[in-house]
Every structure is written in structure tokens, then in C-alpha cells.
């Protein structure tokens, strides 16, 4: 056993020096010699135990060194702790699987059984490697996302980057899983044999798959398009299907909206690429809002402007950018007065509009009640109008007045008719 160990050590030393001596062929030869030595001299339960102990020792040593290194760096920074919690178990599992895979070469069993064990360990190594790679990628994505939390920074760039990171995160995880599954399948000889025929018929297969999964692929591409076209971003305020809400999540297949009344509206990604919608925060979060009043023609517009300025000075909802009072229409015997205000975001704008509407309505009712909307109607009865006209004609006619200029008196003539006479 000692001679074989010495031979293996010498072979490893020669293999390590071969890149310096420019002999890659010699390195391959030495590596094959090492493998032959392990197979011929160590293929026993004792040799397997020694090789397994060495492999596990190396794996444990790597774990300890890595943990100590991250602990030392974590004294000054916070990210090593997050990285350790994220990749601790996939890293350990991968190292242990690799240790067993290396030691399986010396497993003293039948060649078919040994090949099956090695195949199984190769599948586990691919799966754990994909797990480790996915966790590493998620660590970097989450670290970038933490820098652009909406609660800390609600700027245009922050929402854009958060949206793109959400889509890229899901897309890369899907790619890692697909590659891992493909690598596992390619470890089977039957699958590799079928690979050539599958590639030959890839055109027909892609057409069939595209027709079968048209809606799924459409949503997938629509999700990627939304992420990088910036039509919508996480945190945008939109109006879709008559509903007002904020975009809470964008995935590869659907978009989640949190409505103003705390309901959740889920729409496919294709909706936002094929249907018009309102995005209130596409170019910024500051918004203008309007409040309309239908008032009488006697409303003092200048005094109303002064009252609006006083109301806005007393509230923090107004961002100090824009305000105004304008008469926009005059129909139906009323004036339509439009009040314009601005706010930093949609939530404050809604509250500000309600406040302005309440305060101005109360001001009109208390200070200028003549400006309250009135409906003027002129009504005339035909018989009453005729009687009033006759009285006015009789009073204005000098010939029918009394001898002293007094009002005419009524008496009865010989024929029974009424007649006017003086005193």
C-alpha cells in the first residue's frame, strides 16, 4: 500500500509540473497512471475507506476555511452573513457529494454496480451544483434589490431596476433548472443516442411546441418585454379596466396589482402589451388633480382663489408646485369652476382633492351663499296675465278716469252690464 501511495504522489507531482514543462500529453498520461494505480491498488474496502476519509477531510477543511473567512469578513461588512445563510447547505451538500463521487472510484464492487453508483452520484452532483449556482445568483440579485427598496428610494431608476431584477431573477432560475435537467438527461446513454434524431427534427418539434404553448410563450415574452421596455415598473400607479391600483409584482407570466381598497387584481402580461392603459407615474410621481364646482353666476372667483391659497398653505399634502381656479364653462344657468392642485404622488393627490372639495364647499355655504347653484324659472298663467293687462290698460286710459282724476267706479247699467263711472 505504501508503494502505491508513493507512486500516486509522484504521479500527482509530475502532473502538477507538466504545465510548467509544457507537456500536456505527459500530464494526461500521468493522470491516467494515477487512475490506474487507484483502480488496481486501492480497489478494496480498506482503500475505499482511506480514500473516502481523505476526500471527506478535504471537503470538511474547505467548509471550515470558508466559514472562518466569511466570519472574519463579516466583522466589517454585513453581506458575508447573508451569503453564508444563503449558500451554507447547498455548498456543504455539493462538497460531500463530490467527496463520495471521488472515493467511488475505489469502491470494491461489481463494475456494473459501481457504474450505477457513480451515475447516481453524478446526477446528485449536477442537481446540487445547480442548487448552489441558483442560490449564489439569488444572493447577488437580492443584494441589488435591497439597495433599491421602494420604502427607501421611490425614484424612477429604483423602480426600473427593481422591475428588471424581478424578471431577470425568474428568467435565470428557469434557465439554470432547464440546463440542469438537460445535463442530467444527457448522462443517460439512451438520451444521448436520441439526441441526434431530436436535433434533426427540431424544426417540426419547435413548431408543434410553439402551437401547443402559444399562450404560455406569449406571456413569457410579454413579461421580458415589460421588464426592459419600461412600459410599467414595480410601484407604478396605473388604471386598468376602470380600477385604480399600484403594481406590486411583475413575473414572467402575470402582473399583480394592489388596488386602492386592498383588493388584488392579477392580469396576464399580454394584457399590458395589447391593451391601452393609464400609467400615472410613467414620467414621474408628481400629479395634477382637478375639483369641479357648479355655482351660480354671482360667485366671486377672485375671493375663491384667495380661499384656495389659504387652504393649501395650511396642509402638507400640497407640494407647492401648482394651483389655480378657472371658469371652464357656463351652461344651464350655472358656471363650471375648475380648481387645479398638485401633489407629490397619487395618494396625497387623492387626499388633497377631497380636502379642497370639502373646504371650498363649506366656504361657499358660509361666506357666499348667493353663489350656491340656483335654478331660475319664469312661470306665467294665461288668464292671470290677461286680467292684469286689462287692469293696467284701464288705469292708464284718461277717458275712463273719474272727473277728479280718481279711479273709476263700477256700477250697473240699464242692460245689467258693468260700467265705470266717476264719483
Secondary structure, 3 states (H helix, E strand, C coil): CHHHHHHHHHHHHHHHHHHHHCCHHHHHHHHHHHHHHHHHHCCCHHHHHHHHHHHHHHHHHHHHHHHHHHHHHHCCCCHHHHHHHHHHHHHHHHHHHHHHHHHHHHCCCCHHHHHHHHHHHHHHHHHHHHHHHHHHHHHHHHHHHHCCCCCCCCCHHHHHHHHHHHHHHHHHHHHHHHHHHHHHHHCCHHHHHHHHHHHHCHHHHHHHHHHHCHHHHHHHHHHHHHHHHCCCCCCCEEEECCEEEEEEEECCCEEEEEECCCCEEEEEHHHHHHCCCEECCCCCCCEEEEEEEEECCCCCHHHHHHHHHHHHHCCCCEEEEEEEEEEEEEECCEEEEEEEEEECCHHHHHHHHHHHHHHHHHHHHHHCHHHCCCCCCCCCCHHHHHHHHHHHHHHHCHHHCCCCCCCCEEEECCCCCEEEECC
